[in-house]
Amino acid sequence: GDSTAMSLDIISDKTLFACLYGCPPLYSFKEENYKKLKQAILKSYKTITAVHEKTALLTMTDFKILSDDYMLQCSVFGDKYRITVNFSNEPREVDGKTVLPKDFILEEI
């Protein structure tokens, strides 16, 4: 019941959580829904993989909620990479950088 691809409405949020927490994706769906979900699954997989190629073998060393509405959150992996995620539908500013809506910034620190 908690698949990354459980619904087109939330796949982008589930993808962002997987990147933020360093969790692998889980794609579970009914066969008849595959054609409808295929492009979203591919985009999700490519996004998560790009982050995990850098962070997967590192321990999460810090986590912060950066906004009162919980829409802006940040994790640090191995004191080497920081990922800042914006779950909101509007751009957010962090340390002089703009995080686009439903997007993230991954940076080496």
N, C-alpha and C positions, 0 to 999 in steps of 0.2 A: 503494500500500500504506500510505500514511500519512494517510489521510483523517480529517477531524474526526469524521465519522460512520461510521467503519469498523466500529464495534461499540457496541451499547448499553452494554456493560460499561465502556467507557472514554471515552465521549463527554463526560462531565463533566470528566474530567482534560484531555482535548484542548482543551476550551473554556477551561479555566483557563490552560493553556499559551499559547493564542492571546492571551488578555488580558494575561498576564504579559510576553510577549515582543513584543507589538504585531504579531503575525502575522495575516494574513487567514485566515478559515476556508476549508477545502476540503471540500466535501461530495461524496463519490463513493460510490455504492451501486448495487446491482442493482435493477432496476425492481420486481422481486417483493418486495423488502424495504421499499419506500417507505412503505406503510401502517404497518408496524411502527416505522419510524424517524421518521415525519413530526413527531410532537409533540416528540421529543427534538431534532430538527433546528431546529424553530422556536424552541424555548427557547434552544438554543445560539446561533443567529443573533442573537436579540434581546439576549442577554447580551453577546456579542462586539461587536455594533454600538454598544451603549450606552457601552462603554469606548472603542472606536475613534473615536467621534464627538468625544471629547476629546483622545485621544492620537495618533491616526493621523499627523498632520502634524508631530509632535514627535520629536526624536531621543531614543533611550534614553540617558540621561546617567548612570545608576547602576544597578547590579544587585547584590543581596546574597542569600546563603543565610543564613537567620536561625536555623536549627536544625541540630543535628548529624545528624539523620535526613533532612535535605533537604526535609522536608515543608512548611516555612514559608520562603517566598521573597518577595523584594521587588524591584520595578523602579521607577525614576523616569524620567519622560519630560519633557524640556525643562526640568528643574528646576521644573516646575509641578505635575505630578501624580505621586502615589505610589500604586502598587497593591501590596497585600500579599496573597498567596495562601496558603491553607491546603489542602494536598493530603491531609491526614490525615483520619481518620474521627472525630476528636474536636476540640472547640474548643481554640484556642490563644490565648495572650495575647501581645500585642506593644504596648509603650509604653502600657500601661493600657487597651488596646482588645482586645476579644474578636473573633477571626476564627472564624466558624462552620466546621464541617467541610465540605470540598469547596466552599469559598466564598472570597470576597475582600472587601477593603475598598479602595475607590478614594477618595482624598482629594486635595484641592487643597492644595499646600504653599506 
